[in-house]
Amino acid sequence: MIKAIDFGQLYREHLTRSGRVFKTPSDWDSKAAKMRTKVLDSSYRTDFVSRMQYGAQDTVLDVGCGPGTIGLALASQVKQVYGLDYSQGMLDAMMDNAAQLGCRNVEPILVSWEDDWSAVPICDIAVVSRASIVADMNDALDKLNQHARKKVYMTQLVGGRFVSREIEELLGREDRSFPDHMYIMNMLYQRNIYPTLDYLESPSRFAGCSSAQELIERVGWSFGELSAEDKEKISAWYQRDPEYARKGGEPTRWAFMSWTPPAH
Ligand SMILES: C[S@@+](CC[C@H](N)C(=O)[O-])C[C@H]1O[C@@H](n2cnc3c(N)ncnc32)[C@H](O)[C@@H]1O
């Protein structure tokens, strides 16, 4: 029964319902300078890389590489890193970072998920970190499986939203989440691929509020104008369990999926 469900179509319907507007390469170009150094020192990066297996002879394709968050963490321990991104600004940032780190085995590839990948090198390992909200997930999975010989590692935001699910539900706001890893897990299962699933956690974006008032202000920045009733609900939520509220509620969770692609 489950094999008959068209998860690719469900994914597309969910994506449409989320109202997601895809960013353009120039949107990302404008973020590159700020992201360049910020992403290189994060627990997310350490947590991601510590779950990978790689060796000195491996080649790595980092898809949606940004400023080299994952690829550059591996460069000194593998043979070659290819950073693929559709933003020239991000690729320039990655190459600046590579030069600063003295990594000479890093090559940029200006290609998008949607392009023809026939000239993209087939590597031992493919990595996709926080860069896989694509229009056509079946096509993306095909491309990854065709371009990795040994392993694919991919993260997807659990629940498909950066804002807090708890606060969204508390305020009765519309669910605008985008499709998350559960579609991918099922799509892989339908291809007789059995991924390993783990979770990377980082503090909620509302973590560190020392009072209900501060939380109200920060929720307002994320959700827009709050009514008096909204503020009361947030205040009551804070008072119910201040220790939990100071953590901002549930952490942000990234699903970390890894799988062996079918033999080519
Ligand atoms: C959130 S950043 C993630 C960067 C890095 N992988 C990380 O985890 O820090 C998303 C990256 O994906 C790239 N990207 C977004 N859509 C893309 C597409 N359709 N094709 C190729 N790259 C894309 C962006 O330019 C950006 O560098």
The ligand as a MOL file (V3000), in Angstrom:
LIG
                    3D

  0  0  0     0  0            999 V3000
M  V30 BEGIN CTAB
M  V30 COUNTS 27 29 0 0 0
M  V30 BEGIN ATOM
M  V30 1 C 20.7580 27.9580 3.7770 0
M  V30 2 S 22.1030 27.9900 2.6340 0 CHG=1
M  V30 3 C 23.0100 26.5620 3.1820 0
M  V30 4 C 24.4920 26.7080 2.9430 0
M  V30 5 C 25.3070 25.5700 3.5270 0
M  V30 6 N 25.0530 24.3150 2.8460 0
M  V30 7 C 25.0580 25.4710 5.0110 0
M  V30 8 O 24.5080 24.4730 5.4950 0
M  V30 9 O 25.4160 26.4220 5.7290 0 CHG=-1
M  V30 10 C 21.3540 27.4300 1.1300 0
M  V30 11 C 22.3150 27.4280 -0.0550 0
M  V30 12 O 21.6830 26.7550 -1.1470 0
M  V30 13 C 21.8810 27.5100 -2.3220 0
M  V30 14 N 20.7170 27.2400 -3.1970 0
M  V30 15 C 19.4340 27.5870 -2.9890 0
M  V30 16 N 18.6770 27.1730 -3.9990 0
M  V30 17 C 19.5020 26.5490 -4.8810 0
M  V30 18 C 19.3060 25.9280 -6.1380 0
M  V30 19 N 18.1000 25.8530 -6.6840 0
M  V30 20 N 20.3710 25.3920 -6.7520 0
M  V30 21 C 21.6100 25.4680 -6.1950 0
M  V30 22 N 21.8690 26.0670 -5.0200 0
M  V30 23 C 20.8160 26.5980 -4.3600 0
M  V30 24 C 21.9550 28.9570 -1.8660 0
M  V30 25 O 22.6270 29.7720 -2.8000 0
M  V30 26 C 22.6850 28.8120 -0.5490 0
M  V30 27 O 24.0740 28.8970 -0.7290 0
M  V30 END ATOM
M  V30 BEGIN BOND
M  V30 1 1 1 2
M  V30 2 1 2 3
M  V30 3 1 2 10
M  V30 4 1 3 4
M  V30 5 1 4 5
M  V30 6 1 5 6
M  V30 7 1 5 7
M  V30 8 2 7 8
M  V30 9 1 7 9
M  V30 10 1 10 11
M  V30 11 1 11 12
M  V30 12 1 11 26
M  V30 13 1 12 13
M  V30 14 1 13 14
M  V30 15 1 13 24
M  V30 16 1 14 15
M  V30 17 1 14 23
M  V30 18 2 15 16
M  V30 19 1 16 17
M  V30 20 1 17 18
M  V30 21 2 17 23
M  V30 22 1 18 19
M  V30 23 2 18 20
M  V30 24 1 20 21
M  V30 25 2 21 22
M  V30 26 1 22 23
M  V30 27 1 24 25
M  V30 28 1 24 26
M  V30 29 1 26 27
M  V30 END BOND
M  V30 END CTAB
M  END
